[in-house]
């Protein structure tokens, strides 16, 4: 099995990401998003992202398809937004990045679902991939357990490999993130949230009782096609155009683990000064947020960071510096194959 070990269409995470693609599309802000449409015959990919993002934020309280982790849907919305942005390049990427940051920051329910995770993902694509796969496994665990452990339905070889590699990832991140100095790395933030959802390391106990070498199953979820053609047909007649660009709904994965704003505040404001200093050094050395973080902490002091929103706002101010993230547009992952 290669790096696409999580390319299993029936996984809950993939279904949820596809719903983020299209379920709130028609509720998007056409007036704002028209600035991104350079396709006279339909919707360009930046315009599609804009419409889905604005629609998802508008309908945030009604995004109820994340099943057991519905209360954590904000984390998955952040994951989805970063993935979609990472598919863009050049000026399209820069303009959409700025739009996402500005629009989300001015979102009326920002206190319920903020963009802190999204901003942190901008600093490291590799850390994002780990965080996403961890969140995905946390969501997919329920159906996998029900189907293959509780009901003794045989796993396919692909499902067996997915479970094994997900457990290996979890164990590796757990060991690394015991170091409090790494508390603000995106996959450590993910781990600290997930261990609250799945205490006592239950995620490492999942196993296939039997393995079928035949055709792949759907992991208990309905294996509905999520190709671009489905979105194109479903959206005909919606909004000012009738045709949809063909690359928007090509597979991804899961929902929110970013519980309440208070939990985000706790992660940031309770980290000891040594931990924050260490993270600031990492940001300074390897990312574009480093000098900002260092200056911010020097100016404010640990006790001067009043809120998650303040930290996020300071981070946002430097994300417009394109030289800070030279590698961001080089690598991106699919919903199914991170």
N, C-alpha and C positions, 0 to 999 in steps of 0.2 A: 504494500500500500504506500502511495506517495504522500505528498503534502496536501492532497485533496481528500484526506481521510474523512473529513466531515461533509463531503459532497453526497448527502443522502436526502433526496427531495422530500421525503415524508417527515423529516424532523420538525418538531414544533417551532423551533427557532426560525426556520426558513419560511414556514407559513406566515408567521407573525411579521417578519420583515417585508414579505410581499404584500401583506395587508397595509403596512405603513406606506408602501409605494402607491397604492391605488385607492384604498377605501375612502380617504378624505380628499382626494384629488379635486373633486367637484366643489369642495368648500374652500379651495385656495383663493388667494387674493389676486384675481386676474389683473387688476389695475397695476399693482406693484410688480407683478411677475412679467408683464408684457415687455418690460425693459430688457429681459433676458431672451426674448424669443427672436431668433434670427432665421427661422424657418417659415417661409411664406406659405408653405403647404401644410403645416401642422405645428407641433410643439417641438422646440429644440430641447436637448437634454437639460441645460440649465433652467429653462422655463418649467420643465416637468418637475425638477427638484424643488424649485421655488413654490410651485402650486401644491405639491405634496407636503412640504414643510409647513407652509402657512396654514394649510388645511388641517394637518395633524395638531398643530398648536391651538388652532381655533376649536377643534373638537377633542382636545386632550382628555377631558373628563369622560368622554364617551369611547375612548380607546380600550374597550373591554374584552379583548381577545387574547390576553396573555395568560389566561387560565390561573394556575396556582400563584403565579408571580405578577398578577395584575397590579398589585400595589407598588411594584418596582418598575413600572413601564417607562419611567423617565430615563433610567439608565439605558434601556434598549433604544429609546428614541435618540439619545446622544450617539450611540453606536451606529445606528442607521444613518444619521445625518453626516457623520464623518465618512462613512463608506461612500455615500452618494457624492459627497464633495470630492473625494479622492479620485473619482473617475474623470473629473474635469482636468484640463490642463491650461497652462498659459494664462491669458487674460480672463478667460471664462472662470478659471479656478480662483484667481485673485478677487474678481468682482463678487463671485458667489460666496466666498469665504467672508468677505466684509459684510455682505447682506445677511448671512446667517447670524453672525455675531451681533450686528446691530438690531436686527429684527427680534431675535430671541431675547436680547437684553431688555428690550422695550415691551416684551410680551406681558400682558396684564396679569398673568398668573405665574410670573417668574419665581415667586416665592414657593410655589408648588413644584415646579419643574424648571430648574435652571440649566445653563449650558456649561457648567464647570467641567464636566467630564469631556465634553466636545473640545473645549479649549486645551485641556491637557493632552488629548489625543493628537493635537496639532504638533506637539513637541516631539513625539516619537511614534512612528508608524509601527515599529517592532513591538513596543509596549502595548499599543492599541490591539495588535493581533492577539497577544496573550490575553488581554483583558476580555476581548470579544469571545474568544474560545472558552474562557472560563465561564462567562455569563451564559453562553450558549448551552454549555453542558449543564449548568444549574437549571436551566429551563427545560431542556430535553430529558433530564433525569426522570421526571414523573412518568411520562409515557413509556420510556424505555423500561423502567422498573415494573410498571403495571403489566406491560405486554410480555416481557421476556423473563422476569423473575417471579412475579406474583402468579401469572397465568401460564408460565412454562412454555410459551410459544418460542420456537427455535429462533435464534439470531441468524442473520446472514453473516458471511465473513466480513462484510463491510461494517456491519453494526458491531460485531465483536471487536474489530480493529478500532472503531470510533470510541467505544467504551474504554478500551485499554489505553489508548493514547490520551484520552481526556483525563483519566486517572493519573497517568504519568505527569501530565501538565499540572494538575492540581497539586500533586505532591511536591513537584519542583518549586512551584510558586509559594507554597506553604513554607517550605524551608527557607527560601530566600527572604520572604516577607516577615519572618520573625524578627528581623533586624528593624528596629523602630526608625532608623535613619532612612528607610525606604518607604515610609508610610504614604508619601504623596506620589509615588510612582503609580501610574494608572492601573496596572494589573494588581498592585498591592491594595489599592483602594477597592478594586473589584473583589479581591480575596476577602478583605475585612467585611465587606457587605455580605458576601455569599456564605461565610461561615456563621453568620447570624441566621440566615435562611435555612441552612443545612448544618446544624450543630453536630458536634461529635464525629466529624469527618465521615458522615454517612455517604458522601459522594464516592468515596473510595471502595465502598462495599458492594457496589453494583456489579453483577456478573451475569453472563449468559449460562443458563443451566444446560442448554443444548444449542448446537450450531448446525445450521442447514447449509450445505455447500451449493444449494440450488440458486434460484433467482432471489433477488433482493426484495425484502418486504418494505413496508412503508412506516415502520416504527409506530404503528397504531394511529397515525394521523391520516386523514384522507389525502391520497396522492393526487391532488388537483393540479393540472398544468398551470404554471405561472409564467408563461412565456409572454413576450411583448405583444403577440397577436391578440391574446386575451384582453390585455389592457386596451389595446387599440380599438377592438370591437366594442368593449364595454363603455368606452368614453366617447364614442361617436355622437356628435350632437351636443356634447357638453362644452360650454364655454364658447369663445369666439372662433375656435377652429374645430375641424372635424377629424383631423388626422393626427396620429401620435407618433413621435419619433420612435424608432424601433429598438432602442437599446435600453429603455428605462427599467423594465421589470425583469432583468436577467438574474434571478436568484440571489438571496442573502440569508439572514437568520434572525434573532430574538427581541424581547421587551425590557422593561425597567427593573433595575435593582437599586436605583437611586431613591431610597425611601423618602424620608422627609428632609426638609431643609435643615432641621436641627441636627440630623445625623451627619450631614455634610459639614456643618459648623463644628461638630465635635471632632471630626477627623482632622480638620485644619487647625482649630484653635487649641486643642489639647496636646498636640505634638510638642514635646520638649524642645527647648532652644537648640540643643545639639542636633536633633533630628532635622529641624527646619534648616539649620546651617548646612548640614550635609546635603540635603535635597537642593538647596540653593547652589551649592558647589557643582552638583551634577548638572543642574540646569545651565549654569554658567559655562561649564566645560563642553557640554554636548548639544545644547539647544539654544534657540534664540531668545528664550525667556530668562536666561540666566542673569544677565546684567540688570534687567528690570527687577527680578526677584531680589537680588542682592541690594540694590538701591532702595527698594521698597521696604525691606526688612530693616535696613540701616536707618531709614527715615522714621518708620513707624515704631519699630521695636516689636517684640513679641506681644506685649500687652496692648499695643496700639492697633492690632488687627481686630476690628470690631465685629466683622461679620463675614460670612462666606461670600456675600454679594460684593463686599469691598475687595476681597482678595481676587475674586473673579474679574471685577471691573479693572483692577490694576493689570491683571494678566491680559485682558482684552486689548488694552491700549497698545501693547507691543505686537499683537498678532498681525497688524497691518504691515509690519516690516517684512517684505518679501525675502530679504537677504537672510532673515533669521531662520528660514525653513527651506534650505536649498534642495532638500531631498524629498519633500512631501509629495510632489506630483510624480515621483518616479515609481512608486510601488503602491498598489492597492489590491484589495482582496475581494472575492465574490461572496455572496451570501452563503453559498454552499461550500466553497473551497477557500477557507481562510488560510 
